[in-house]
Amino acid sequence: MIDSFGRRINYLRISLTDRCNLRCRYCMPENGIEKFNHEDMLSLEELYAVIKIFVELGIDKIRFTGGEPLVRKGIVKLISQVSKLKGLKDITMTTNGILLKNYAKDLKEAGLNRVNISLDTLNEEKYRTITRGGNIRDVLEGIEAAKKVGLTPIKINTVLIGGFNDDEIEDLVNLTVEEEIDVRFIELMPVGEAASWAEDNFISNNIVLDKVKDLNPVAREDLSSPAIYFQLPNAKGKVGLINPISCKFCSNCNRLRLTSKGHLKLCLHSNREVDLKEALRNGQDIRELILKSVAEKEESHNLEKRQYIKRNMYQIGG
């Protein structure tokens, strides 16, 4: 699929649920979310049918997200079905890692290639604070389980938060020295209810390069990736910087997002959504609707102009 700006669209991020077993301060409301009826979500059968159409149209990379994707029942079976689709090259998942030690082996056998794990601190107390009750030991055990079964290379996603984890940058970077683990620092995005909190705690990714002078730039292999990579001398892994605020990467955007309610988002930072679920249930031509929507994909976001979306991140998929 090619959009009106000549970008090849081949990457689909799918939110399996907006529910999560953590309550991270920049993502989830403290009291949880308003539950909706099961029929409001795409069933796994409907989801597979929609995924099949996307793959036929040229999607060759799929990432499952949430909320927390591993709280959705039937995820292993769905991945097993999706992995058999002809033309699909890469199936990945972004998870907080809490349940990963229980699922890693089954996910690998089902066809999942690798995982990104959200981890904003290496400190047990700070982790409990930012997640409102999470246990970092569960995440660390999940990382070990993923390494053991070969869900690699592992990427750790760290949201930079001013006054919270900027004193741990060197420790996080050092995770890349002895193992093939990439650590990616992500600027705090002003999304949904947490927009004002994000603005108050925002720091630029430039602080990583200021604190770790030995990082050297790595040639970009994938221009559609939002991360710019660096590496310590002789390190096995890399350090990525994702800068949606201070450095836009819209010109190479190759992705679409599908929410758990079946809404297609052409741009993460746009409020515009296309309801594929209702179209599917009403017997409309999903293939034509997708193609029409891709042709209308936005050229870029306007975060730098303080134009923020209303949806929370857990409702969209990370």
N, C-alpha and C positions, 0 to 999 in steps of 0.2 A: 504494500500500500504506500502511495506517495501523497503527501498532503499538498496544499496549494502553494507552499513555500519550498517545495522540492525536497522535503525531508522524508527519508524512508522510515516508515513506522513498522517496527518489527518486535517491539517489547511491550508486554502487557503485565501490569501489576494488578493482582486480584486480591481484594480483601475478603477473607472467608467469614469474618464476623467483626462486629464493632465491640465485642466484649473482650475483657482482658482480666488476667489474674493479678495485675498490678494497677496502681493508681498514680503513675508518674505525674509530677506537678505541672509539667509543661504540656501534658497530653490529655489526661483524664480528670473529670470532676472528682472531688474528694469522696463524694457519696455514691460514686458509680454512675451508671447511665440509666436512662429510662428504657425499660425492656419493651420490645415490640413483639408482635405475634410472629410465630414461626412462618406463616404464609407471607409475611412481608419480605422475607429473605428469598433469594434464589435457592431452590433445593439443589442438592448435589447433582441430581439428574439434569436439572435445567442448566446448572453451571457447566457441566460437561458438554452439553449440547452447544452452548454459547462458545465455550473454549474451542470446540472442534471447528466452528465456523471461523473464528479468529485465526486459527492455525492454517486453515485452507486459504485465507486471505493474505497470508504472509507473516504472521506472527511466529517467530522461531525461538523466542525467549519468554519464559513466564516466571514471575516471582509471586509466591503466595505470601500474603501479609495479613494483618488484622487491623485493629485490636491485636489479640494474640492468636495466631492461626491454629496453634495446637490445642486450643480449647474447643475447636469445632469438631464434633463427632464425625467420623467417616473420612478424615483427611488422608489417611494412608491409602484407603481404597481409591479415592479420587486421584491421588498422585499416580498410583499404579495404572489407572485407566489413561490418564493424560500422557504418561510417559510412552505409551504405545502409538501415539499419533505421529503419522509420517510428516517429516519436515521440521519437527520440534527439536532444537539443538540443546537447549539448556533449561532445566527446571530448578529453581532455587527458592529459598524461603528466608524471610526476615522474622526472627523470633526473639523474645526476651530471654530465652534459654532456660526458664524455670522448669519446664517439663521435658526438655530435650533429652535428658539422660534416660527417660522412659521410652522415648520414641526414636532415637537416633538409628538404631539397627533396622527397625521396620521401615523407616523413611528411606534409608539407603537402598534396601532391597526393593522398595516400591519404585525407585527410579529417581529420587531426588539427588541432585548433583552436589549441592553445597549449601551452606547456611551463612547468613549474616546475623550476628548476635548483638543486640543492643546492650551496651554496658557503659555507663557514664562515670563510674568511679571504681577504684579498686579497694576502697575502704568500706568495711562491713557496716559501720554505723551510718556513714554518708549514703550508702546504697539504700539502707532501710529508710532513711529520711526522704530521699528524692523519689523513691517508689512508694512511699507511704506503707511500709511494712514488708518489703521483699527481703529474701535471704540470699545474699550474694553467693553463698556456698552452693546453692542449687545451680546457679549459673555456671560457676567454675566446674562443677561436675558435669554439666551439660556440654561445656567446651571439650572436656576430656573425652566424653563419649563420642562426640562428633569427630574428633581426631582419630579415635580408635577405629571407627567404622569407615573412615575415608570421606566424610562430608567436607571436603576441602577443595581449594584453600578457604580457610575460615577468615571472614572479615568481621572485625569488631567495630560497631558504629558508636561513636561517642559524641554526644551533644555537648558542645562547649557552653558552660554556664558561668558567667562572671561571679567571682567570689565563692564559687562552689568547687569546681574541679580544675581551675586554671593552675593550681599548685601541684597537680598530678600529671601535667603534660609530659614531663620527662619520663616518669614511670610508665606511662601508657606507651610512649614511643619505644621504650626499651623492650616491650613485649615482642617487637618485630626482630630482635637481634638473633635469638637462638632458634626460633621456629618460623615456619612459613605461615605467619599470621599477619594480615594487613590490618592496621588500625586507621580508621577514617574519622577525622574530626569534622563535625557538621555544625555549621552556624545555627544558632537557635532561631527557628522560624516563627514569626508572628502569625499564628493560625488559630482561628476560632476564638473560644472563650479565653485562651491563654495568650492572646495577642499582646495585651498590655504587660503581662508578666514577662513575656519574652523580650519586649522592648527594654524593660528595666534591667534585665539580666544579660543582655546581648554583649558579646565581645567578638571581635573579628578573628578569623582564623590566622591572621598574620602573627598573632601572639605565639603560635606554634613555631614558626620560623625564627622569631625573636629569641625564644627560649632554647631552642635546639639548633645551634649554629652549624652542626656537622651534617645536617640534612642536605642531600644533593638531589636536584631535579631528575626525574626519570622520564624518558621519552614516552609520549602518550601513544598507546596502542589502539585505543578505542576512543574516537573523538566524541561519541555519543555519551560516554560516561561523564557524570557530573564531577568526578573526582580528578584533581590534579595530584600526581603522585611524586613522592620524594623517598629517599632511602638513606639510611646510615651506611657508612663504609662497611662492607663485608656482611651486612645484615641479610638474613634470609627472607624477611618480609618487607613490606613497604608501608609508608605513611601517606594517607590520602587526605586532601583538604577539599571539602565540599562547601562552597560559598554562595548560597542562593541570594544573599543580600548584597554582598560587596562585589560579586563577580557572577554575572548572569551567564548561563550556558544554554539559553533557549534556542540559539541558531542551530544546534546539533541535537535538539530533543527528538528522540525516536520512540517515545513511550505514550501509552494510554493507561488509564486506571479504571477498574471496575469495582464498584463498592459492593458490599454484601447484600444490599437491597437491589442490586442489578442496575445501578445508575452508572453510565459511562461518562468519565471525566476526561476531556481532551487535554486539559492543563490542570496541574495540581492547584495552582493559585488563581483559578477562575471559578466563579460560582455557577457557571453554566454546566448542566448535566443532561444526559439523554437517557430516558427511562427504557432500557432494553427489556426489563422484566415484564412490564405491562405490554410492550410490543410483542414479546414472545408469547405471552398468555392470550393475547388477542389475535394470534395467528398472522401477524405482520411479517414482512420479509426482513428478517434480521440482517441478512447479508447486505442488502441495499441500504438499510438504515445505518449500518456501521460505515460503509463506504461514504455515504452522504455526510456523516458526522466527521469523519477524518478529513474530508475536503474542507470542512469549516473549522479545523483546529486552529487555535489562537497562535499568533506569531510569537508572542512573548508575554510574560507576566509583568506586573508593575509594582513589585514590592518596594522598589526604591522610591516610589511615589506614595507609599503608605496605603496602597490599595490591597487590603487583606480580605481573605475569604471568611465566610461565616461558619463553615463547617469545622468541627474539631478534627484533629488528625486521626483519632481512633475511628471516626466515621468514614474516613476516606481510604485508609490503608496507607502505611508508611512508605 
